[in-house]
Amino acid sequence: MVGQSGRRRCASNRLSWRGGRAAPATPIPVGTTPLSVAITPDDTRAYVTNGNSNNVSVIDTATNTVIATVTVQDTLPKGLIAAAIGGTGWNCSLATLTCTRGDALAPGDSYPPITLTVRVSCRAAQQVTNTATVTGGGSAPDTATDTTAIRHDKRCEKPHHDDDHHDHDKDDKHDHHDRK
């Protein structure tokens, strides 16, 4: 991370203190498993990626609060097909894989998670990376990624003709007959 002064900032789980008295800080809950933090060059926004909830919290560093009016857009990798998207209080669109909300978020609170249900095509790679981007509060967009291993079921192992113009995904109900 690089701060406004242009100096590189590093994050770790170690604390160093030089002189003076320490005062307790008020934590800002940002999710179940915070993974990384990024600070804008002007030090006005902090972005925290959250592992288990697959979201990004945008924090106004002047008030130490999570900013309202947040938009999350997901970009699925090839081979994953969106089946449903939603979350409590979120206004979601399956067509665009976008969820928005405009309600204020009180200090110490977090928004409910967004759940995206997908079908896995037999043509999906064995490892895929999903990408989600959050925007809000007048800051530049922030992107988080999640890499997941795909384990195909036995249906994907059956030989099939690639020239029959079907996706051969797990939900494909079309009957396939061998050509003679």
Residue frames relative to the residue before (quaternion, step in Angstrom):
aa qw qx qy qz dx dy dz
M 1.0000 0.0000 0.0000 0.0000 0.00 0.00 0.00
V 0.1735 -0.7688 0.6089 0.0902 3.55 -1.13 0.68
G 0.3113 -0.7716 0.5312 0.1599 3.58 -0.76 1.06
Q 0.7525 -0.3951 0.2814 0.4454 3.55 -1.35 0.06
S 0.6587 0.5181 -0.3143 0.4460 3.58 1.04 -0.71
G 0.5223 -0.6414 0.4127 0.3813 3.58 1.27 -0.22
R 0.5409 0.6098 -0.4052 0.4139 3.56 1.28 -0.04
R 0.4981 -0.6579 0.4874 0.2853 3.53 -1.08 0.81
R 0.1579 -0.7670 0.6173 0.0754 3.54 -1.02 0.91
C 0.1510 -0.7861 0.5946 0.0754 3.55 -0.96 0.81
A 0.2608 -0.7523 0.5844 0.1566 3.55 -1.13 0.65
S 0.1176 0.7649 -0.6284 0.0780 3.54 -1.10 0.73
N 0.5340 -0.6122 0.4604 0.3580 3.54 -1.26 -0.04
R 0.5348 0.5974 -0.4143 0.4306 3.61 1.20 0.45
L 0.2060 -0.7696 0.5945 0.1087 3.53 -1.15 0.67
S 0.0809 -0.7698 0.6322 0.0344 3.56 -0.91 0.95
W 0.0572 -0.7985 0.5992 0.0043 3.57 -0.97 0.84
R 0.0977 -0.7928 0.6007 0.0331 3.56 -0.86 0.98
G 0.8648 -0.1145 0.0393 0.4873 3.57 -0.51 1.22
G 0.7344 0.4287 -0.3086 0.4262 3.55 -1.33 0.10
R 0.5011 -0.6274 0.5018 0.3218 3.50 -1.35 0.03
A 0.3851 -0.7190 0.5338 0.2229 3.52 -1.01 0.81
A 0.1739 -0.7512 0.6275 0.1080 3.54 -1.06 0.79
P 0.5197 -0.6458 0.4404 0.3448 3.61 -0.94 0.74
A 0.3341 -0.7292 0.5663 0.1895 3.54 -1.07 0.79
T 0.4097 -0.6749 0.5497 0.2730 3.55 -1.20 0.52
P 0.3560 -0.7536 0.5038 0.2269 3.61 -0.57 1.08
I 0.2624 -0.7228 0.6181 0.1635 3.53 -1.25 0.57
P 0.2846 -0.7732 0.5351 0.1868 3.64 -0.26 1.17
V 0.0458 -0.8327 0.5510 -0.0297 3.54 -0.79 1.04
G 0.7886 -0.2059 0.1358 0.5632 3.61 1.16 0.17
T 0.6743 -0.5344 0.3427 0.3771 3.53 -1.30 0.13
T 0.8095 0.0653 -0.0128 0.5834 3.60 1.03 -0.69
P 0.1438 -0.8056 0.5681 0.0873 3.63 0.17 1.19
L 0.2243 -0.8079 0.5372 0.0921 3.57 -0.85 1.02
S 0.8090 -0.0926 0.1037 0.5711 3.57 0.85 -0.92
V 0.2481 -0.7499 0.6000 0.1265 3.52 -1.31 0.49
A 0.0375 -0.7605 0.6476 0.0307 3.56 -1.09 0.78
I 0.1861 -0.7718 0.6028 0.0793 3.56 -1.00 0.91
T 0.4799 -0.6552 0.4911 0.3149 3.60 -0.94 0.84
P 0.6424 -0.5510 0.3595 0.3931 3.61 -1.11 0.56
D 0.7145 0.4190 -0.2684 0.4917 3.63 1.08 -0.58
D 0.4723 -0.7244 0.3936 0.3117 3.60 1.33 0.26
T 0.4914 0.6869 -0.4289 0.3204 3.65 1.13 0.37
R 0.7838 0.2070 -0.1157 0.5739 3.60 1.17 -0.44
A 0.1317 -0.7402 0.6526 0.0944 3.51 -1.25 0.66
Y 0.1605 -0.7681 0.6149 0.0785 3.57 -1.04 0.83
V 0.0703 -0.7954 0.6019 0.0044 3.56 -0.76 1.07
T 0.2296 -0.7563 0.5953 0.1446 3.59 -0.72 1.06
N 0.2085 -0.7909 0.5713 0.0677 3.54 -0.98 0.96
G 0.4552 -0.7526 0.4200 0.2234 3.54 -0.62 1.20
N 0.7865 0.3597 -0.2116 0.4553 3.59 0.38 -1.17
S 0.7266 0.4058 -0.2563 0.4916 3.60 1.06 -0.55
N 0.3112 -0.7968 0.4741 0.2088 3.61 1.29 -0.05
N 0.5675 0.5585 -0.4263 0.4293 3.57 0.79 0.98
V 0.3415 -0.7032 0.5837 0.2195 3.52 -1.36 0.09
S 0.2300 -0.7599 0.5933 0.1328 3.58 -0.87 0.97
V 0.2014 -0.7574 0.6123 0.1040 3.57 -0.95 0.96
I 0.0919 -0.8255 0.5568 -0.0077 3.58 -0.60 1.19
D 0.3345 -0.6852 0.6125 0.2085 3.56 -1.04 0.89
T 0.3197 -0.8018 0.4722 0.1788 3.60 -0.36 1.20
A 0.5772 0.5790 -0.3880 0.4255 3.62 1.18 -0.32
T 0.7866 0.2769 -0.1376 0.5344 3.58 1.03 -0.82
N 0.3141 -0.7726 0.4828 0.2671 3.57 1.32 -0.23
T 0.5172 0.5940 -0.4423 0.4290 3.56 0.91 0.98
V 0.4955 -0.6107 0.5204 0.3327 3.52 -1.23 0.52
I 0.4264 -0.7398 0.4753 0.2122 3.56 -0.84 1.06
A 0.4425 -0.6843 0.5194 0.2573 3.56 -1.11 0.76
T 0.7588 0.3444 -0.3108 0.4572 3.54 -1.40 0.07
V 0.2032 0.7798 -0.5430 0.2362 3.47 0.35 1.36
T 0.1030 -0.7683 0.6296 0.0527 3.55 -1.04 0.84
V 0.0885 -0.7727 0.6278 0.0320 3.54 -0.94 0.96
Q 0.0246 -0.7902 0.6124 -0.0047 3.57 -0.82 1.01
D 0.2265 -0.7833 0.5705 0.0982 3.53 -0.88 1.02
T 0.1361 -0.7546 0.6367 0.0816 3.55 -1.14 0.73
L 0.2454 -0.8048 0.5260 0.1239 3.56 -0.37 1.23
P 0.4662 -0.6539 0.5085 0.3106 3.57 -1.10 0.64
K 0.6672 -0.4845 0.3783 0.4207 3.57 -1.28 0.37
G 0.7618 0.3593 -0.2757 0.4632 3.55 -0.96 0.90
L 0.6758 0.3814 -0.2974 0.5562 3.59 1.27 -0.07
I 0.1389 -0.7944 0.5902 0.0370 3.56 -0.89 1.00
A 0.4099 -0.7252 0.4969 0.2434 3.59 -0.67 1.08
A 0.1555 -0.7920 0.5869 0.0642 3.57 -0.94 0.97
A 0.7879 -0.0862 0.0826 0.6041 3.61 1.08 -0.69
I 0.0066 -0.7742 0.6328 0.0061 3.56 -1.22 0.57
G 0.3318 0.7471 -0.5331 0.2181 3.58 -0.99 0.78
G 0.0324 0.7703 -0.6367 0.0121 3.49 -1.37 0.17
T 0.6284 -0.5570 0.3856 0.3824 3.57 -1.11 0.65
G 0.8347 0.1685 -0.1529 0.5015 3.57 -0.76 1.10
W 0.6072 0.5410 -0.3547 0.4613 3.59 1.26 -0.17
N 0.2697 -0.7072 0.6281 0.1804 3.57 -1.19 0.66
C 0.0028 0.8571 -0.5104 0.0702 3.57 -0.13 1.32
S 0.1903 -0.7538 0.6207 0.1016 3.54 -1.24 0.64
L 0.3682 -0.7309 0.5342 0.2119 3.57 -0.69 1.11
A 0.6154 0.5788 -0.3436 0.4102 3.60 1.05 -0.75
T 0.7941 0.2698 -0.1377 0.5269 3.60 0.97 -0.82
L 0.3222 -0.7587 0.4894 0.2848 3.61 1.32 -0.18
T 0.4752 0.6460 -0.4353 0.4091 3.54 0.99 1.00
C 0.0631 -0.7686 0.6358 0.0332 3.57 -1.08 0.82
T 0.0329 -0.7984 0.6013 -0.0044 3.58 -0.96 0.89
R 0.0318 0.7578 -0.6514 -0.0189 3.51 -1.36 0.33
G 0.2321 -0.8053 0.5374 0.0943 3.55 -1.08 0.74
D 0.4744 0.6784 -0.4502 0.3349 3.58 1.20 0.18
A 0.5506 -0.6185 0.4531 0.3302 3.54 -1.17 0.67
L 0.2589 -0.7465 0.5961 0.1431 3.52 -1.17 0.65
A 0.3596 -0.7562 0.5113 0.1935 3.56 -0.55 1.20
P 0.6165 -0.5356 0.4114 0.4047 3.59 -1.16 0.54
G 0.7965 0.2823 -0.2309 0.4823 3.55 -0.95 0.92
D 0.6417 0.5038 -0.3298 0.4751 3.60 1.25 -0.17
S 0.1470 -0.7506 0.6281 0.1432 3.53 -1.34 0.15
Y 0.5420 -0.6078 0.4652 0.3471 3.55 -1.20 0.50
P 0.5644 -0.5705 0.4579 0.3825 3.59 -1.19 0.47
P 0.5750 -0.6104 0.4133 0.3550 3.60 -1.12 0.56
I 0.3639 -0.6618 0.6059 0.2500 3.51 -1.36 0.36
T 0.1680 -0.7805 0.5957 0.0882 3.57 -0.90 0.94
L 0.0862 -0.7743 0.6267 0.0151 3.54 -0.85 1.06
T 0.1523 -0.7871 0.5952 0.0552 3.57 -0.61 1.19
V 0.0680 -0.8157 0.5744 -0.0025 3.56 -0.85 1.01
R 0.3310 -0.6472 0.6351 0.2611 3.51 -1.38 0.34
V 0.2929 -0.7537 0.5645 0.1658 3.55 -1.08 0.75
S 0.3335 -0.7401 0.5568 0.1759 3.55 -0.72 1.12
C 0.5625 -0.5858 0.4587 0.3606 3.56 -1.18 0.54
R 0.6596 0.5094 -0.3048 0.4611 3.58 1.21 -0.39
A 0.4375 0.6857 -0.4699 0.3430 3.61 1.25 0.07
A 0.5332 -0.6173 0.4757 0.3292 3.56 -1.10 0.71
Q 0.6082 -0.5683 0.4037 0.3797 3.58 -1.22 0.36
Q 0.7594 0.1451 -0.1158 0.6236 3.57 1.25 -0.31
V 0.0358 -0.8077 0.5882 -0.0216 3.57 -0.77 1.07
T 0.2404 -0.7478 0.5996 0.1530 3.55 -1.22 0.52
N 0.2117 -0.7672 0.5989 0.0894 3.54 -0.72 1.17
T 0.1640 -0.7923 0.5833 0.0706 3.58 -1.06 0.75
A 0.0228 -0.7723 0.6348 0.0041 3.57 -0.99 0.90
T 0.1459 -0.7857 0.5981 0.0599 3.56 -1.01 0.86
V 0.1531 -0.7773 0.6055 0.0756 3.56 -0.95 0.93
T 0.0339 -0.7667 0.6408 0.0196 3.53 -1.10 0.80
G 0.3491 0.7315 -0.5429 0.2200 3.55 -1.16 0.53
G 0.8065 0.3168 -0.2176 0.4494 3.51 -1.26 0.44
G 0.6178 -0.5904 0.3475 0.3861 3.59 1.15 0.43
S 0.5588 0.6004 -0.3974 0.4117 3.60 1.20 0.20
A 0.6411 -0.4942 0.4082 0.4220 3.53 -1.30 0.21
P 0.5958 -0.5716 0.4146 0.3828 3.61 -1.11 0.56
D 0.1697 -0.7543 0.6250 0.1080 3.55 -1.22 0.57
T 0.1969 -0.8073 0.5531 0.0597 3.54 -0.89 0.99
A 0.1005 -0.7605 0.6395 0.0502 3.53 -1.12 0.82
T 0.1587 -0.7835 0.5944 0.0878 3.56 -1.11 0.69
D 0.0996 -0.7672 0.6310 0.0566 3.54 -1.26 0.52
T 0.1887 -0.7847 0.5843 0.0848 3.57 -0.72 1.11
T 0.0380 -0.8095 0.5842 -0.0444 3.55 -0.85 1.06
A 0.3948 -0.6857 0.5586 0.2486 3.55 -1.10 0.77
I 0.2364 -0.7568 0.5972 0.1210 3.57 -1.04 0.85
R 0.1067 -0.7642 0.6338 0.0535 3.55 -0.93 0.96
H 0.2740 -0.7885 0.5332 0.1374 3.58 -0.41 1.24
D 0.4361 -0.6782 0.5188 0.2841 3.57 -1.13 0.63
K 0.7391 -0.4437 0.2811 0.4218 3.56 -1.32 0.19
R 0.5640 0.6051 -0.3974 0.3973 3.60 1.07 -0.58
C 0.6569 0.5203 -0.3119 0.4478 3.59 1.03 -0.73
E 0.6444 0.5377 -0.3208 0.4391 3.59 1.20 -0.42
K 0.5291 0.6346 -0.4127 0.3835 3.63 1.24 -0.31
P 0.4678 -0.6593 0.4938 0.3205 3.59 -0.97 0.77
H 0.0277 0.7853 -0.6176 0.0320 3.54 -1.06 0.72
H 0.5221 -0.6186 0.4834 0.3332 3.52 -1.28 0.31
D 0.3768 -0.7446 0.5069 0.2159 3.57 -0.75 1.02
D 0.6717 0.5139 -0.3118 0.4331 3.59 1.19 -0.30
D 0.5244 0.6465 -0.4248 0.3558 3.63 1.17 0.29
H 0.4469 -0.7533 0.4018 0.2670 3.59 1.32 0.26
H 0.5347 0.5770 -0.4413 0.4317 3.60 1.00 0.76
D 0.5421 -0.6559 0.4338 0.2963 3.54 -1.12 0.74
H 0.2381 -0.8015 0.5123 0.1960 3.62 1.16 -0.50
D 0.3145 0.7373 -0.5451 0.2457 3.58 0.91 0.78
K 0.7155 -0.4844 0.3016 0.4032 3.56 -1.28 0.34
D 0.7148 0.4331 -0.2600 0.4836 3.60 1.10 -0.55
D 0.4290 0.7086 -0.4610 0.3185 3.59 1.27 0.01
K 0.1871 -0.8117 0.5483 0.0745 3.60 -0.60 1.16
H 0.4556 0.7021 -0.4413 0.3236 3.58 1.27 -0.08
D 0.3846 -0.7039 0.5447 0.2448 3.60 -0.99 0.84
H 0.1681 -0.7709 0.6088 0.0826 3.54 -0.99 0.89
H 0.1091 -0.7933 0.5979 0.0363 3.58 -0.85 0.99
D 0.4899 -0.6482 0.4932 0.3107 3.54 -1.03 0.80
R 0.3520 -0.7165 0.5627 0.2147 3.53 -1.05 0.79
K 0.2559 -0.7796 0.5551 0.1362 3.56 -1.02 0.78
